Amino acid sequence: MLNPIALIVIIAGFIGCSGSDVASAPTAPSPLGSTPQVAPNQELALRLRGFITDTAYRPLAGAQIVVVDGASAGVSAISDAEGQFALSGRFSAATQFRASKEGHETRT
């Protein structure tokens, strides 16, 4: 019987974010209405990091994670010994990912 796997994406950061150590003065919070809205289908260049586990929440090493659709369709990564992986590309809220490993049920 195949064991199901769980794909968990935990952190997404913009590519090119600066790690600058330049100090700056704090600023007042922005009014609530000024927050820019991102359309659900708008694709952003991201470095997506996450981890994959089996259904018992054990890290799953050697699983392949593939971007199924969108501008970065076909981009893939293999999870490390702790089940962690990273993908770089253009993703939207609707982007789908597929995780697979021999002996486990593939999930999208």
Contacts in CASP RR format, 6 or more apart in sequence:
PFRMAT RR
TARGET T0000
AUTHOR 0000-0000-0000
METHOD contacts of the structure
MODEL  1
MLNPIALIVIIAGFIGCSGSDVASAPTAPSPLGSTPQVAPNQELALRLRG
FITDTAYRPLAGAQIVVVDGASAGVSAISDAEGQFALSGRFSAATQFRAS
KEGHETRT
2 103 0 8 1.000
2 104 0 8 1.000
2 105 0 8 1.000
3 54 0 8 1.000
3 55 0 8 1.000
3 103 0 8 1.000
3 104 0 8 1.000
3 105 0 8 1.000
4 54 0 8 1.000
4 55 0 8 1.000
4 104 0 8 1.000
4 105 0 8 1.000
4 107 0 8 1.000
5 52 0 8 1.000
5 53 0 8 1.000
5 54 0 8 1.000
5 55 0 8 1.000
5 60 0 8 1.000
5 63 0 8 1.000
5 99 0 8 1.000
5 100 0 8 1.000
5 101 0 8 1.000
5 104 0 8 1.000
5 105 0 8 1.000
5 106 0 8 1.000
5 107 0 8 1.000
6 52 0 8 1.000
6 53 0 8 1.000
6 54 0 8 1.000
6 55 0 8 1.000
6 57 0 8 1.000
6 107 0 8 1.000
7 52 0 8 1.000
7 65 0 8 1.000
7 97 0 8 1.000
7 99 0 8 1.000
7 107 0 8 1.000
8 50 0 8 1.000
8 51 0 8 1.000
8 52 0 8 1.000
8 53 0 8 1.000
9 48 0 8 1.000
9 49 0 8 1.000
9 50 0 8 1.000
9 97 0 8 1.000
10 49 0 8 1.000
10 50 0 8 1.000
10 51 0 8 1.000
11 48 0 8 1.000
11 49 0 8 1.000
11 50 0 8 1.000
12 46 0 8 1.000
12 47 0 8 1.000
12 48 0 8 1.000
12 49 0 8 1.000
12 91 0 8 1.000
13 46 0 8 1.000
13 47 0 8 1.000
13 48 0 8 1.000
13 49 0 8 1.000
14 44 0 8 1.000
14 45 0 8 1.000
14 46 0 8 1.000
14 47 0 8 1.000
15 45 0 8 1.000
15 46 0 8 1.000
15 47 0 8 1.000
15 88 0 8 1.000
15 89 0 8 1.000
38 44 0 8 1.000
40 92 0 8 1.000
40 93 0 8 1.000
40 94 0 8 1.000
41 92 0 8 1.000
41 93 0 8 1.000
41 94 0 8 1.000
42 92 0 8 1.000
43 70 0 8 1.000
43 71 0 8 1.000
43 90 0 8 1.000
43 91 0 8 1.000
43 92 0 8 1.000
43 95 0 8 1.000
44 90 0 8 1.000
44 91 0 8 1.000
44 92 0 8 1.000
45 89 0 8 1.000
45 90 0 8 1.000
46 88 0 8 1.000
46 89 0 8 1.000
46 90 0 8 1.000
46 91 0 8 1.000
47 86 0 8 1.000
47 87 0 8 1.000
47 88 0 8 1.000
47 89 0 8 1.000
48 86 0 8 1.000
48 87 0 8 1.000
48 88 0 8 1.000
48 89 0 8 1.000
48 91 0 8 1.000
49 84 0 8 1.000
49 85 0 8 1.000
49 86 0 8 1.000
50 84 0 8 1.000
50 85 0 8 1.000
50 86 0 8 1.000
51 59 0 8 1.000
51 79 0 8 1.000
51 82 0 8 1.000
51 83 0 8 1.000
51 84 0 8 1.000
51 85 0 8 1.000
52 59 0 8 1.000
52 60 0 8 1.000
52 63 0 8 1.000
52 65 0 8 1.000
52 79 0 8 1.000
52 83 0 8 1.000
52 85 0 8 1.000
52 99 0 8 1.000
53 59 0 8 1.000
53 60 0 8 1.000
53 83 0 8 1.000
54 60 0 8 1.000
54 104 0 8 1.000
59 79 0 8 1.000
59 81 0 8 1.000
59 82 0 8 1.000
59 83 0 8 1.000
59 84 0 8 1.000
60 79 0 8 1.000
60 83 0 8 1.000
60 101 0 8 1.000
60 104 0 8 1.000
61 79 0 8 1.000
61 80 0 8 1.000
61 81 0 8 1.000
61 82 0 8 1.000
61 83 0 8 1.000
62 78 0 8 1.000
62 79 0 8 1.000
62 80 0 8 1.000
62 83 0 8 1.000
62 101 0 8 1.000
63 78 0 8 1.000
63 79 0 8 1.000
63 83 0 8 1.000
63 85 0 8 1.000
63 99 0 8 1.000
63 100 0 8 1.000
63 101 0 8 1.000
63 104 0 8 1.000
64 76 0 8 1.000
64 77 0 8 1.000
64 78 0 8 1.000
64 79 0 8 1.000
64 99 0 8 1.000
64 100 0 8 1.000
64 101 0 8 1.000
65 76 0 8 1.000
65 77 0 8 1.000
65 78 0 8 1.000
65 79 0 8 1.000
65 85 0 8 1.000
65 87 0 8 1.000
65 97 0 8 1.000
65 98 0 8 1.000
65 99 0 8 1.000
66 74 0 8 1.000
66 75 0 8 1.000
66 76 0 8 1.000
66 97 0 8 1.000
66 98 0 8 1.000
66 99 0 8 1.000
66 100 0 8 1.000
67 73 0 8 1.000
67 74 0 8 1.000
67 75 0 8 1.000
67 76 0 8 1.000
67 87 0 8 1.000
67 89 0 8 1.000
67 91 0 8 1.000
67 95 0 8 1.000
67 96 0 8 1.000
67 97 0 8 1.000
68 74 0 8 1.000
68 95 0 8 1.000
68 96 0 8 1.000
68 97 0 8 1.000
68 98 0 8 1.000
68 108 0 8 1.000
69 94 0 8 1.000
69 95 0 8 1.000
69 96 0 8 1.000
70 90 0 8 1.000
70 91 0 8 1.000
70 92 0 8 1.000
70 95 0 8 1.000
71 89 0 8 1.000
71 90 0 8 1.000
72 87 0 8 1.000
72 89 0 8 1.000
72 90 0 8 1.000
72 91 0 8 1.000
72 95 0 8 1.000
75 87 0 8 1.000
75 88 0 8 1.000
75 89 0 8 1.000
76 87 0 8 1.000
77 85 0 8 1.000
77 86 0 8 1.000
77 87 0 8 1.000
78 85 0 8 1.000
79 85 0 8 1.000
87 97 0 8 1.000
96 108 0 8 1.000
97 108 0 8 1.000
98 106 0 8 1.000
98 107 0 8 1.000
98 108 0 8 1.000
99 106 0 8 1.000
99 107 0 8 1.000
99 108 0 8 1.000
100 106 0 8 1.000
100 107 0 8 1.000
END
